[in-house]
Amino acid sequence: MVTSPEHLMNSDDGHPHERAAPAPPCDPATLSEAGNLLRALAAPVRIAIVLQLRRAERCVHDLVDALGVTQPLISQHLRVLKDAGVVHGRRNGREVVYRLVDDHLAHIVVDAVAHAEEDAHRTEEPLDEPTHVPGEHRQETETA
């Protein structure tokens, strides 16, 4: 089947893509819950915790050692992740061992990290001319 040009649109990468039908509307409660989940994941330490738990269950002191942050900070972030339904804790003697509730959450984080790394590599490419960053002071040198 040949697609007519009217059905194609250019994307940011300059390649034509077929227009997709609009997504069906989602239940507002579902959208709200998805927003809560994304907010719970929106901190670098919590992202690092999810990446650690993706590999194996961990207790708090394992996360402290792996991430190099304090125990109270790890506990605070674990509480946010637990309240959002991202992690589950299981008591094992005097320790609580944490695990991800499901792999979907790890995929969200892994994809976000991969996307950020792609963006970082794109911005590392040399530019033809130096650019001025707004808010950054330029130092002009005088020639004698």
N, CA, C and O atoms as CSV, one atom per row, in Angstrom:
chain,resi,resn,atom,element,x,y,z
A,1,MET,N,N,0.845,-1.181,0.000
A,1,MET,CA,C,0.000,0.000,0.000
A,1,MET,C,C,0.885,1.239,0.000
A,1,MET,O,O,1.835,1.326,0.779
A,2,VAL,N,N,0.584,2.178,-0.854
A,2,VAL,CA,C,1.344,3.419,-0.959
A,2,VAL,C,C,0.640,4.474,-0.127
A,2,VAL,O,O,-0.570,4.670,-0.238
A,3,THR,N,N,1.412,5.148,0.704
A,3,THR,CA,C,0.839,6.195,1.539
A,3,THR,C,C,0.938,7.512,0.799
A,3,THR,O,O,1.996,7.860,0.276
A,4,SER,N,N,-0.155,8.240,0.754
A,4,SER,CA,C,-0.138,9.523,0.052
A,4,SER,C,C,0.594,10.560,0.900
A,4,SER,O,O,0.625,10.432,2.124
A,5,PRO,N,N,1.185,11.586,0.279
A,5,PRO,CA,C,1.949,12.600,1.006
A,5,PRO,C,C,1.143,13.319,2.086
A,5,PRO,O,O,1.717,13.793,3.067
A,6,GLU,N,N,-0.176,13.407,1.921
A,6,GLU,CA,C,-1.000,14.080,2.919
A,6,GLU,C,C,-0.981,13.354,4.260
A,6,GLU,O,O,-1.219,13.968,5.300
A,7,HIS,N,N,-0.701,12.055,4.244
A,7,HIS,CA,C,-0.697,11.266,5.469
A,7,HIS,C,C,0.662,11.280,6.161
A,7,HIS,O,O,0.827,10.717,7.243
A,8,LEU,N,N,1.635,11.933,5.520
A,8,LEU,CA,C,2.971,11.966,6.098
A,8,LEU,C,C,3.248,13.330,6.700
A,8,LEU,O,O,2.761,14.352,6.217
A,9,MET,N,N,4.040,13.328,7.764
A,9,MET,CA,C,4.481,14.584,8.352
A,9,MET,C,C,5.948,14.439,8.704
A,9,MET,O,O,6.417,13.327,8.948
A,10,ASN,N,N,6.675,15.534,8.736
A,10,ASN,CA,C,8.081,15.488,9.093
A,10,ASN,C,C,8.235,15.561,10.595
A,10,ASN,O,O,7.540,16.319,11.271
A,11,SER,N,N,9.154,14.766,11.107
A,11,SER,CA,C,9.446,14.793,12.534
A,11,SER,C,C,10.646,15.688,12.765
A,11,SER,O,O,11.170,16.291,11.828
A,12,ASP,N,N,11.080,15.775,14.010
A,12,ASP,CA,C,12.240,16.598,14.352
A,12,ASP,C,C,13.496,16.135,13.638
A,12,ASP,O,O,14.401,16.932,13.392
A,13,ASP,N,N,13.559,14.841,13.302
A,13,ASP,CA,C,14.766,14.341,12.648
A,13,ASP,C,C,14.726,14.525,11.130
A,13,ASP,O,O,15.646,14.109,10.426
A,14,GLY,N,N,13.654,15.152,10.628
A,14,GLY,CA,C,13.570,15.444,9.213
A,14,GLY,C,C,13.049,14.299,8.365
A,14,GLY,O,O,12.934,14.449,7.148
A,15,HIS,N,N,12.736,13.186,8.952
A,15,HIS,CA,C,12.227,12.048,8.207
A,15,HIS,C,C,10.706,12.037,8.265
A,15,HIS,O,O,10.115,12.342,9.301
A,16,PRO,N,N,10.081,11.687,7.157
A,16,PRO,CA,C,8.617,11.630,7.172
A,16,PRO,C,C,8.132,10.439,7.986
A,16,PRO,O,O,8.704,9.351,7.925
A,17,HIS,N,N,7.077,10.662,8.740
A,17,HIS,CA,C,6.444,9.605,9.519
A,17,HIS,C,C,4.952,9.638,9.252
A,17,HIS,O,O,4.363,10.693,9.017
A,18,GLU,N,N,4.363,8.464,9.294
A,18,GLU,CA,C,2.930,8.391,9.078
A,18,GLU,C,C,2.213,8.937,10.305
A,18,GLU,O,O,2.587,8.640,11.440
A,19,ARG,N,N,1.185,9.735,10.068
A,19,ARG,CA,C,0.395,10.284,11.176
A,19,ARG,C,C,-0.398,9.174,11.828
A,19,ARG,O,O,-1.041,8.365,11.159
A,20,ALA,N,N,-0.340,9.154,13.128
A,20,ALA,CA,C,-1.092,8.155,13.877
A,20,ALA,C,C,-2.428,8.755,14.298
A,20,ALA,O,O,-2.567,9.968,14.458
A,21,ALA,N,N,-3.385,7.890,14.467
A,21,ALA,CA,C,-4.675,8.333,14.968
A,21,ALA,C,C,-4.493,8.814,16.409
A,21,ALA,O,O,-3.629,8.301,17.120
A,22,PRO,N,N,-5.287,9.782,16.848
A,22,PRO,CA,C,-5.161,10.244,18.226
A,22,PRO,C,C,-5.386,9.098,19.214
A,22,PRO,O,O,-6.181,8.192,18.967
A,23,ALA,N,N,-4.679,9.160,20.319
A,23,ALA,CA,C,-4.841,8.135,21.353
A,23,ALA,C,C,-6.216,8.280,21.976
A,23,ALA,O,O,-6.720,9.394,22.124
A,24,PRO,N,N,-6.827,7.162,22.341
A,24,PRO,CA,C,-8.125,7.270,23.011
A,24,PRO,C,C,-7.943,7.962,24.362
A,24,PRO,O,O,-6.895,7.817,24.992
A,25,PRO,N,N,-8.933,8.700,24.806
A,25,PRO,CA,C,-8.797,9.401,26.082
A,25,PRO,C,C,-8.658,8.407,27.238
A,25,PRO,O,O,-9.292,7.352,27.259
A,26,CYS,N,N,-7.807,8.780,28.197
A,26,CYS,CA,C,-7.619,7.948,29.386
A,26,CYS,C,C,-8.487,8.477,30.509
A,26,CYS,O,O,-8.869,9.647,30.533
A,27,ASP,N,N,-8.782,7.598,31.423
A,27,ASP,CA,C,-9.522,7.965,32.615
A,27,ASP,C,C,-8.707,8.992,33.410
A,27,ASP,O,O,-7.517,8.764,33.633
A,28,PRO,N,N,-9.286,10.093,33.839
A,28,PRO,CA,C,-8.546,11.099,34.604
A,28,PRO,C,C,-7.879,10.539,35.861
A,28,PRO,O,O,-6.797,10.992,36.235
A,29,ALA,N,N,-8.499,9.575,36.508
A,29,ALA,CA,C,-7.886,8.977,37.697
A,29,ALA,C,C,-6.613,8.218,37.322
A,29,ALA,O,O,-5.638,8.229,38.073
A,30,THR,N,N,-6.625,7.565,36.170
A,30,THR,CA,C,-5.436,6.849,35.693
A,30,THR,C,C,-4.319,7.832,35.380
A,30,THR,O,O,-3.164,7.596,35.734
A,31,LEU,N,N,-4.656,8.932,34.721
A,31,LEU,CA,C,-3.661,9.950,34.405
A,31,LEU,C,C,-3.073,10.564,35.671
A,31,LEU,O,O,-1.873,10.829,35.741
A,32,SER,N,N,-3.916,10.787,36.659
A,32,SER,CA,C,-3.451,11.338,37.933
A,32,SER,C,C,-2.486,10.380,38.613
A,32,SER,O,O,-1.448,10.797,39.125
A,33,GLU,N,N,-2.827,9.101,38.619
A,33,GLU,CA,C,-1.957,8.090,39.225
A,33,GLU,C,C,-0.625,7.987,38.478
A,33,GLU,O,O,0.426,7.833,39.100
A,34,ALA,N,N,-0.670,8.070,37.159
A,34,ALA,CA,C,0.568,8.044,36.371
A,34,ALA,C,C,1.428,9.260,36.694
A,34,ALA,O,O,2.649,9.146,36.795
A,35,GLY,N,N,0.804,10.416,36.855
A,35,GLY,CA,C,1.538,11.618,37.239
A,35,GLY,C,C,2.184,11.465,38.603
A,35,GLY,O,O,3.326,11.883,38.799
A,36,ASN,N,N,1.469,10.871,39.548
A,36,ASN,CA,C,2.036,10.625,40.886
A,36,ASN,C,C,3.238,9.699,40.804
A,36,ASN,O,O,4.242,9.913,41.484
A,37,LEU,N,N,3.137,8.687,39.986
A,37,LEU,CA,C,4.241,7.746,39.820
A,37,LEU,C,C,5.467,8.439,39.232
A,37,LEU,O,O,6.582,8.252,39.718
A,38,LEU,N,N,5.261,9.235,38.194
A,38,LEU,CA,C,6.385,9.938,37.576
A,38,LEU,C,C,7.012,10.949,38.539
A,38,LEU,O,O,8.231,11.122,38.546
A,39,ARG,N,N,6.188,11.617,39.349
A,39,ARG,CA,C,6.745,12.541,40.352
A,39,ARG,C,C,7.586,11.789,41.373
A,39,ARG,O,O,8.621,12.288,41.814
A,40,ALA,N,N,7.146,10.592,41.753
A,40,ALA,CA,C,7.911,9.793,42.717
A,40,ALA,C,C,9.262,9.387,42.152
A,40,ALA,O,O,10.218,9.211,42.907
A,41,LEU,N,N,9.354,9.237,40.852
A,41,LEU,CA,C,10.609,8.842,40.209
A,41,LEU,C,C,11.484,10.043,39.862
A,41,LEU,O,O,12.611,9.870,39.398
A,42,ALA,N,N,10.985,11.246,40.078
A,42,ALA,CA,C,11.647,12.450,39.573
A,42,ALA,C,C,12.698,13.027,40.514
A,42,ALA,O,O,12.712,14.233,40.759
A,43,ALA,N,N,13.567,12.190,41.038
A,43,ALA,CA,C,14.691,12.662,41.854
A,43,ALA,C,C,15.885,11.765,41.546
A,43,ALA,O,O,15.735,10.545,41.478
A,44,PRO,N,N,17.060,12.347,41.360
A,44,PRO,CA,C,18.232,11.537,41.004
A,44,PRO,C,C,18.513,10.386,41.979
A,44,PRO,O,O,18.873,9.292,41.543
A,45,VAL,N,N,18.358,10.609,43.265
A,45,VAL,CA,C,18.622,9.526,44.226
A,45,VAL,C,C,17.595,8.415,44.053
A,45,VAL,O,O,17.944,7.237,44.125
A,46,ARG,N,N,16.338,8.773,43.827
A,46,ARG,CA,C,15.312,7.738,43.645
A,46,ARG,C,C,15.538,6.973,42.348
A,46,ARG,O,O,15.295,5.768,42.293
A,47,ILE,N,N,15.997,7.654,41.310
A,47,ILE,CA,C,16.337,6.967,40.063
A,47,ILE,C,C,17.468,5.975,40.321
A,47,ILE,O,O,17.422,4.837,39.855
A,48,ALA,N,N,18.478,6.413,41.063
A,48,ALA,CA,C,19.608,5.527,41.384
A,48,ALA,C,C,19.154,4.336,42.223
A,48,ALA,O,O,19.646,3.224,42.031
A,49,ILE,N,N,18.232,4.551,43.141
A,49,ILE,CA,C,17.697,3.447,43.953
A,49,ILE,C,C,16.996,2.432,43.052
A,49,ILE,O,O,17.214,1.228,43.186
A,50,VAL,N,N,16.166,2.909,42.145
A,50,VAL,CA,C,15.457,1.994,41.231
A,50,VAL,C,C,16.459,1.203,40.401
A,50,VAL,O,O,16.285,0.001,40.201
A,51,LEU,N,N,17.505,1.863,39.917
A,51,LEU,CA,C,18.520,1.149,39.130
A,51,LEU,C,C,19.214,0.075,39.969
A,51,LEU,O,O,19.521,-1.001,39.455
A,52,GLN,N,N,19.462,0.349,41.238
A,52,GLN,CA,C,20.060,-0.652,42.123
A,52,GLN,C,C,19.103,-1.821,42.355
A,52,GLN,O,O,19.504,-2.984,42.293
A,53,LEU,N,N,17.841,-1.502,42.621
A,53,LEU,CA,C,16.857,-2.554,42.909
A,53,LEU,C,C,16.502,-3.354,41.661
A,53,LEU,O,O,15.981,-4.465,41.755
A,54,ARG,N,N,16.782,-2.794,40.514
A,54,ARG,CA,C,16.552,-3.525,39.259
A,54,ARG,C,C,17.455,-4.745,39.192
A,54,ARG,O,O,17.083,-5.775,38.629
A,55,ARG,N,N,18.644,-4.623,39.769
A,55,ARG,CA,C,19.613,-5.717,39.738
A,55,ARG,C,C,19.342,-6.776,40.801
A,55,ARG,O,O,19.500,-7.971,40.553
A,56,ALA,N,N,18.931,-6.325,41.995
A,56,ALA,CA,C,18.683,-7.274,43.089
A,56,ALA,C,C,17.998,-6.555,44.243
A,56,ALA,O,O,18.012,-5.327,44.324
A,57,GLU,N,N,17.395,-7.343,45.137
A,57,GLU,CA,C,16.848,-6.778,46.365
A,57,GLU,C,C,17.997,-6.196,47.178
A,57,GLU,O,O,19.115,-6.710,47.148
A,58,ARG,N,N,17.710,-5.115,47.906
A,58,ARG,CA,C,18.743,-4.465,48.708
A,58,ARG,C,C,18.143,-3.980,50.026
A,58,ARG,O,O,16.970,-3.614,50.099
A,59,CYS,N,N,18.980,-3.987,51.066
A,59,CYS,CA,C,18.580,-3.357,52.316
A,59,CYS,C,C,19.153,-1.940,52.322
A,59,CYS,O,O,19.942,-1.580,51.448
A,60,VAL,N,N,18.755,-1.145,53.302
A,60,VAL,CA,C,19.147,0.257,53.335
A,60,VAL,C,C,20.664,0.419,53.332
A,60,VAL,O,O,21.194,1.244,52.588
A,61,HIS,N,N,21.373,-0.361,54.159
A,61,HIS,CA,C,22.829,-0.164,54.218
A,61,HIS,C,C,23.511,-0.533,52.905
A,61,HIS,O,O,24.548,0.042,52.572
A,62,ASP,N,N,22.953,-1.479,52.153
A,62,ASP,CA,C,23.496,-1.781,50.821
A,62,ASP,C,C,23.350,-0.571,49.891
A,62,ASP,O,O,24.261,-0.253,49.127
A,63,LEU,N,N,22.196,0.095,49.966
A,63,LEU,CA,C,21.954,1.273,49.131
A,63,LEU,C,C,22.844,2.439,49.556
A,63,LEU,O,O,23.343,3.184,48.712
A,64,VAL,N,N,23.041,2.595,50.861
A,64,VAL,CA,C,23.941,3.645,51.361
A,64,VAL,C,C,25.338,3.424,50.795
A,64,VAL,O,O,25.963,4.356,50.290
A,65,ASP,N,N,25.825,2.188,50.880
A,65,ASP,CA,C,27.172,1.876,50.377
A,65,ASP,C,C,27.269,2.064,48.861
A,65,ASP,O,O,28.250,2.615,48.363
A,66,ALA,N,N,26.258,1.608,48.138
A,66,ALA,CA,C,26.298,1.667,46.670
A,66,ALA,C,C,26.188,3.095,46.141
A,66,ALA,O,O,26.814,3.439,45.139
A,67,LEU,N,N,25.392,3.921,46.813
A,67,LEU,CA,C,25.111,5.253,46.281
A,67,LEU,C,C,25.913,6.359,46.956
A,67,LEU,O,O,25.981,7.480,46.452
A,68,GLY,N,N,26.519,6.041,48.099
A,68,GLY,CA,C,27.343,7.037,48.771
A,68,GLY,C,C,26.571,8.196,49.372
A,68,GLY,O,O,27.086,9.311,49.454
A,69,VAL,N,N,25.349,7.944,49.789
A,69,VAL,CA,C,24.559,8.974,50.472
A,69,VAL,C,C,24.201,8.471,51.866
A,69,VAL,O,O,24.367,7.289,52.167
A,70,THR,N,N,23.714,9.359,52.703
A,70,THR,CA,C,23.462,9.007,54.100
A,70,THR,C,C,22.243,8.101,54.251
A,70,THR,O,O,21.352,8.074,53.402
A,71,GLN,N,N,22.233,7.369,55.347
A,71,GLN,CA,C,21.120,6.466,55.644
A,71,GLN,C,C,19.792,7.214,55.777
A,71,GLN,O,O,18.788,6.750,55.237
A,72,PRO,N,N,19.746,8.364,56.480
A,72,PRO,CA,C,18.454,9.064,56.556
A,72,PRO,C,C,17.928,9.492,55.184
A,72,PRO,O,O,16.721,9.459,54.942
A,73,LEU,N,N,18.829,9.893,54.293
A,73,LEU,CA,C,18.400,10.309,52.957
A,73,LEU,C,C,17.862,9.124,52.160
A,73,LEU,O,O,16.837,9.238,51.488
A,74,ILE,N,N,18.549,7.993,52.234
A,74,ILE,CA,C,18.057,6.778,51.553
A,74,ILE,C,C,16.684,6.398,52.096
A,74,ILE,O,O,15.772,6.090,51.328
A,75,SER,N,N,16.537,6.422,53.423
A,75,SER,CA,C,15.257,6.045,54.038
A,75,SER,C,C,14.135,6.977,53.601
A,75,SER,O,O,13.017,6.533,53.340
A,76,GLN,N,N,14.438,8.277,53.524
A,76,GLN,CA,C,13.434,9.242,53.085
A,76,GLN,C,C,12.990,8.945,51.651
A,76,GLN,O,O,11.793,8.947,51.360
A,77,HIS,N,N,13.935,8.692,50.766
A,77,HIS,CA,C,13.585,8.410,49.372
A,77,HIS,C,C,12.871,7.073,49.240
A,77,HIS,O,O,11.960,6.944,48.422
A,78,LEU,N,N,13.260,6.083,50.020
A,78,LEU,CA,C,12.552,4.797,49.989
A,78,LEU,C,C,11.103,4.962,50.439
A,78,LEU,O,O,10.208,4.302,49.911
A,79,ARG,N,N,10.872,5.834,51.406
A,79,ARG,CA,C,9.503,6.079,51.880
A,79,ARG,C,C,8.651,6.667,50.752
A,79,ARG,O,O,7.497,6.273,50.580
A,80,VAL,N,N,9.212,7.608,49.981
A,80,VAL,CA,C,8.482,8.188,48.849
A,80,VAL,C,C,8.177,7.105,47.813
A,80,VAL,O,O,7.057,7.015,47.310
A,81,LEU,N,N,9.182,6.284,47.501
A,81,LEU,CA,C,8.989,5.217,46.514
A,81,LEU,C,C,7.978,4.175,47.005
A,81,LEU,O,O,7.184,3.655,46.221
A,82,LYS,N,N,8.013,3.881,48.287
A,82,LYS,CA,C,7.066,2.909,48.854
A,82,LYS,C,C,5.640,3.466,48.822
A,82,LYS,O,O,4.705,2.757,48.451
A,83,ASP,N,N,5.476,4.733,49.212
A,83,ASP,CA,C,4.146,5.361,49.192
A,83,ASP,C,C,3.565,5.419,47.788
A,83,ASP,O,O,2.348,5.374,47.612
A,84,ALA,N,N,4.442,5.519,46.781
A,84,ALA,CA,C,3.985,5.576,45.385
A,84,ALA,C,C,3.772,4.187,44.788
A,84,ALA,O,O,3.339,4.062,43.642
A,85,GLY,N,N,4.073,3.147,45.560
A,85,GLY,CA,C,3.884,1.787,45.057
A,85,GLY,C,C,4.995,1.317,44.137
A,85,GLY,O,O,4.808,0.374,43.368
A,86,VAL,N,N,6.163,1.972,44.210
A,86,VAL,CA,C,7.280,1.595,43.350
A,86,VAL,C,C,8.081,0.458,43.971
A,86,VAL,O,O,8.506,-0.461,43.271
A,87,VAL,N,N,8.288,0.519,45.294
A,87,VAL,CA,C,9.056,-0.512,45.990
A,87,VAL,C,C,8.218,-1.145,47.088
A,87,VAL,O,O,7.227,-0.581,47.553
A,88,HIS,N,N,8.647,-2.329,47.485
A,88,HIS,CA,C,8.018,-3.053,48.591
A,88,HIS,C,C,9.125,-3.478,49.545
A,88,HIS,O,O,10.176,-3.957,49.118
A,89,GLY,N,N,8.883,-3.300,50.830
A,89,GLY,CA,C,9.852,-3.710,51.835
A,89,GLY,C,C,9.394,-4.966,52.556
A,89,GLY,O,O,8.211,-5.129,52.854
A,90,ARG,N,N,10.353,-5.860,52.835
A,90,ARG,CA,C,10.072,-7.110,53.557
A,90,ARG,C,C,11.068,-7.209,54.700
A,90,ARG,O,O,12.280,-7.125,54.497
A,91,ARG,N,N,10.544,-7.389,55.901
A,91,ARG,CA,C,11.406,-7.497,57.067
A,91,ARG,C,C,12.161,-8.814,57.025
A,91,ARG,O,O,11.587,-9.875,56.781
A,92,ASN,N,N,13.477,-8.717,57.273
A,92,ASN,CA,C,14.339,-9.893,57.320
A,92,ASN,C,C,15.215,-9.732,58.570
A,92,ASN,O,O,16.311,-9.176,58.508
A,93,GLY,N,N,14.707,-10.229,59.701
A,93,GLY,CA,C,15.402,-10.017,60.968
A,93,GLY,C,C,15.315,-8.552,61.354
A,93,GLY,O,O,14.220,-8.000,61.466
A,94,ARG,N,N,16.460,-7.923,61.557
A,94,ARG,CA,C,16.495,-6.510,61.941
A,94,ARG,C,C,16.478,-5.575,60.741
A,94,ARG,O,O,16.334,-4.364,60.909
A,95,GLU,N,N,16.619,-6.106,59.546
A,95,GLU,CA,C,16.679,-5.280,58.332
A,95,GLU,C,C,15.377,-5.367,57.541
A,95,GLU,O,O,14.601,-6.312,57.678
A,96,VAL,N,N,15.170,-4.361,56.720
A,96,VAL,CA,C,14.094,-4.393,55.739
A,96,VAL,C,C,14.762,-4.482,54.375
A,96,VAL,O,O,15.611,-3.662,54.028
A,97,VAL,N,N,14.366,-5.485,53.616
A,97,VAL,CA,C,14.916,-5.697,52.282
A,97,VAL,C,C,13.894,-5.152,51.274
A,97,VAL,O,O,12.713,-5.499,51.311
A,98,TYR,N,N,14.380,-4.295,50.378
A,98,TYR,CA,C,13.504,-3.654,49.402
A,98,TYR,C,C,13.675,-4.272,48.026
A,98,TYR,O,O,14.758,-4.713,47.640
A,99,ARG,N,N,12.553,-4.289,47.294
A,99,ARG,CA,C,12.550,-4.772,45.912
A,99,ARG,C,C,11.574,-3.920,45.127
A,99,ARG,O,O,10.691,-3.278,45.695
A,100,LEU,N,N,11.744,-3.922,43.797
A,100,LEU,CA,C,10.788,-3.229,42.933
A,100,LEU,C,C,9.484,-4.008,42.900
A,100,LEU,O,O,9.489,-5.238,42.947
A,101,VAL,N,N,8.382,-3.303,42.819
A,101,VAL,CA,C,7.075,-3.958,42.749
A,101,VAL,C,C,6.929,-4.707,41.433
A,101,VAL,O,O,6.420,-5.828,41.415
A,102,ASP,N,N,7.373,-4.099,40.321
A,102,ASP,CA,C,7.361,-4.800,39.037
A,102,ASP,C,C,8.407,-4.206,38.097
A,102,ASP,O,O,8.958,-3.137,38.359
A,103,ASP,N,N,8.670,-4.908,37.008
A,103,ASP,CA,C,9.712,-4.503,36.067
A,103,ASP,C,C,9.319,-3.307,35.200
A,103,ASP,O,O,10.192,-2.652,34.631
A,104,HIS,N,N,8.025,-3.011,35.090
A,104,HIS,CA,C,7.615,-1.864,34.283
A,104,HIS,C,C,8.289,-0.593,34.764
A,104,HIS,O,O,8.707,0.246,33.967
A,105,LEU,N,N,8.389,-0.464,36.074
A,105,LEU,CA,C,8.973,0.744,36.647
A,105,LEU,C,C,10.450,0.854,36.304
A,105,LEU,O,O,10.945,1.946,36.028
A,106,ALA,N,N,11.148,-0.261,36.320
A,106,ALA,CA,C,12.567,-0.250,35.955
A,106,ALA,C,C,12.723,0.157,34.501
A,106,ALA,O,O,13.660,0.880,34.164
A,107,HIS,N,N,11.833,-0.286,33.638
A,107,HIS,CA,C,11.915,0.071,32.221
A,107,HIS,C,C,11.741,1.571,32.018
A,107,HIS,O,O,12.425,2.171,31.189
A,108,ILE,N,N,10.833,2.172,32.769
A,108,ILE,CA,C,10.631,3.619,32.671
A,108,ILE,C,C,11.929,4.343,33.013
A,108,ILE,O,O,12.347,5.253,32.298
A,109,VAL,N,N,12.563,3.933,34.108
A,109,VAL,CA,C,13.791,4.591,34.560
A,109,VAL,C,C,14.934,4.326,33.591
A,109,VAL,O,O,15.665,5.250,33.236
A,110,VAL,N,N,15.100,3.087,33.160
A,110,VAL,CA,C,16.182,2.753,32.225
A,110,VAL,C,C,16.020,3.541,30.928
A,110,VAL,O,O,17.001,4.061,30.395
A,111,ASP,N,N,14.798,3.633,30.417
A,111,ASP,CA,C,14.562,4.392,29.187
A,111,ASP,C,C,14.852,5.876,29.386
A,111,ASP,O,O,15.417,6.517,28.500
A,112,ALA,N,N,14.475,6.429,30.536
A,112,ALA,CA,C,14.750,7.845,30.813
A,112,ALA,C,C,16.256,8.105,30.889
A,112,ALA,O,O,16.743,9.102,30.355
A,113,VAL,N,N,16.989,7.215,31.547
A,113,VAL,CA,C,18.446,7.361,31.650
A,113,VAL,C,C,19.081,7.239,30.263
A,113,VAL,O,O,19.969,8.020,29.920
A,114,ALA,N,N,18.639,6.277,29.475
A,114,ALA,CA,C,19.183,6.110,28.126
A,114,ALA,C,C,18.922,7.354,27.283
A,114,ALA,O,O,19.792,7.798,26.534
A,115,HIS,N,N,17.731,7.909,27.408
A,115,HIS,CA,C,17.394,9.119,26.658
A,115,HIS,C,C,18.291,10.282,27.089
A,115,HIS,O,O,18.781,11.033,26.245
A,116,ALA,N,N,18.505,10.433,28.391
A,116,ALA,CA,C,19.361,11.504,28.891
A,116,ALA,C,C,20.802,11.328,28.404
A,116,ALA,O,O,21.474,12.306,28.073
A,117,GLU,N,N,21.270,10.088,28.363
A,117,GLU,CA,C,22.623,9.831,27.863
A,117,GLU,C,C,22.731,10.164,26.383
A,117,GLU,O,O,23.750,10.701,25.948
A,118,GLU,N,N,21.696,9.855,25.597
A,118,GLU,CA,C,21.692,10.207,24.176
A,118,GLU,C,C,21.763,11.714,24.011
A,118,GLU,O,O,22.519,12.215,23.179
A,119,ASP,N,N,20.976,12.441,24.801
A,119,ASP,CA,C,21.001,13.905,24.737
A,119,ASP,C,C,22.369,14.439,25.122
A,119,ASP,O,O,22.853,15.391,24.510
A,120,ALA,N,N,22.999,13.845,26.123
A,120,ALA,CA,C,24.320,14.292,26.567
A,120,ALA,C,C,25.344,14.090,25.455
A,120,ALA,O,O,26.206,14.943,25.243
A,121,HIS,N,N,25.257,12.972,24.750
A,121,HIS,CA,C,26.197,12.713,23.657
A,121,HIS,C,C,25.985,13.687,22.501
A,121,HIS,O,O,26.945,14.105,21.853
A,122,ARG,N,N,24.740,14.045,22.245
A,122,ARG,CA,C,24.458,15.001,21.180
A,122,ARG,C,C,25.027,16.370,21.521
A,122,ARG,O,O,25.548,17.055,20.640
A,123,THR,N,N,24.939,16.779,22.773
A,123,THR,CA,C,25.422,18.109,23.155
A,123,THR,C,C,26.934,18.137,23.303
A,123,THR,O,O,27.518,19.219,23.370
A,124,GLU,N,N,27.589,16.979,23.356
A,124,GLU,CA,C,29.042,16.938,23.457
A,124,GLU,C,C,29.720,17.144,22.106
A,124,GLU,O,O,30.934,17.344,22.051
A,125,GLU,N,N,28.958,17.099,21.026
A,125,GLU,CA,C,29.540,17.294,19.703
A,125,GLU,C,C,30.066,18.717,19.610
A,125,GLU,O,O,29.398,19.650,20.057
A,126,PRO,N,N,31.265,18.904,19.030
A,126,PRO,CA,C,31.843,20.246,18.961
A,126,PRO,C,C,31.014,21.171,18.078
A,126,PRO,O,O,30.455,20.759,17.062
A,127,LEU,N,N,30.952,22.417,18.489
A,127,LEU,CA,C,30.236,23.429,17.721
A,127,LEU,C,C,31.236,24.188,16.869
A,127,LEU,O,O,32.427,24.224,17.180
A,128,ASP,N,N,30.750,24.797,15.789
A,128,ASP,CA,C,31.638,25.576,14.935
A,128,ASP,C,C,32.174,26.800,15.659
A,128,ASP,O,O,33.352,27.136,15.537
A,129,GLU,N,N,31.301,27.469,16.417
A,129,GLU,CA,C,31.702,28.656,17.148
A,129,GLU,C,C,31.259,28.510,18.593
A,129,GLU,O,O,30.235,27.884,18.870
A,130,PRO,N,N,32.035,29.093,19.534
A,130,PRO,CA,C,31.586,29.048,20.921
A,130,PRO,C,C,30.290,29.839,21.066
A,130,PRO,O,O,30.088,30.860,20.409
A,131,THR,N,N,29.430,29.352,21.927
A,131,THR,CA,C,28.170,30.040,22.138
A,131,THR,C,C,28.147,30.642,23.525
A,131,THR,O,O,28.815,30.156,24.437
A,132,HIS,N,N,27.377,31.699,23.677
A,132,HIS,CA,C,27.224,32.356,24.970
A,132,HIS,C,C,25.997,31.770,25.648
A,132,HIS,O,O,24.926,31.685,25.048
A,133,VAL,N,N,26.157,31.372,26.888
A,133,VAL,CA,C,25.052,30.841,27.668
A,133,VAL,C,C,24.392,31.997,28.389
A,133,VAL,O,O,25.082,32.745,29.081
A,134,PRO,N,N,23.069,32.181,28.256
A,134,PRO,CA,C,22.390,33.285,28.949
A,134,PRO,C,C,22.641,33.191,30.451
A,134,PRO,O,O,22.590,32.111,31.040
A,135,GLY,N,N,22.908,34.323,31.046
A,135,GLY,CA,C,23.152,34.361,32.484
A,135,GLY,C,C,24.611,34.142,32.831
A,135,GLY,O,O,25.002,34.308,33.986
A,136,GLU,N,N,25.416,33.774,31.859
A,136,GLU,CA,C,26.840,33.543,32.095
A,136,GLU,C,C,27.576,34.810,31.690
A,136,GLU,O,O,27.300,35.383,30.637
A,137,HIS,N,N,28.503,35.243,32.516
A,137,HIS,CA,C,29.252,36.457,32.216
A,137,HIS,C,C,30.431,36.122,31.332
A,137,HIS,O,O,31.194,35.197,31.611
A,138,ARG,N,N,30.570,36.883,30.264
A,138,ARG,CA,C,31.721,36.711,29.396
A,138,ARG,C,C,32.848,37.580,29.914
A,138,ARG,O,O,32.625,38.697,30.382
A,139,GLN,N,N,34.046,37.066,29.828
A,139,GLN,CA,C,35.194,37.867,30.173
A,139,GLN,C,C,35.872,38.294,28.894
A,139,GLN,O,O,36.398,37.464,28.151
A,140,GLU,N,N,35.859,39.578,28.637
A,140,GLU,CA,C,36.498,40.119,27.445
A,140,GLU,C,C,37.962,40.359,27.755
A,140,GLU,O,O,38.290,40.870,28.825
A,141,THR,N,N,38.829,40.006,26.856
A,141,THR,CA,C,40.253,40.285,27.064
A,141,THR,C,C,40.639,41.467,26.207
A,141,THR,O,O,40.234,41.577,25.050
A,142,GLU,N,N,41.428,42.351,26.792
A,142,GLU,CA,C,41.857,43.523,26.060
A,142,GLU,C,C,43.165,43.218,25.377
A,142,GLU,O,O,44.020,42.521,25.924
A,143,THR,N,N,43.313,43.732,24.201
A,143,THR,CA,C,44.577,43.565,23.493
A,143,THR,C,C,45.343,44.876,23.610
A,143,THR,O,O,44.764,45.954,23.476
A,144,ALA,N,N,46.631,44.782,23.857
A,144,ALA,CA,C,47.436,45.986,24.056
A,144,ALA,C,C,48.066,46.441,22.776
A,144,ALA,O,O,48.780,47.444,22.761
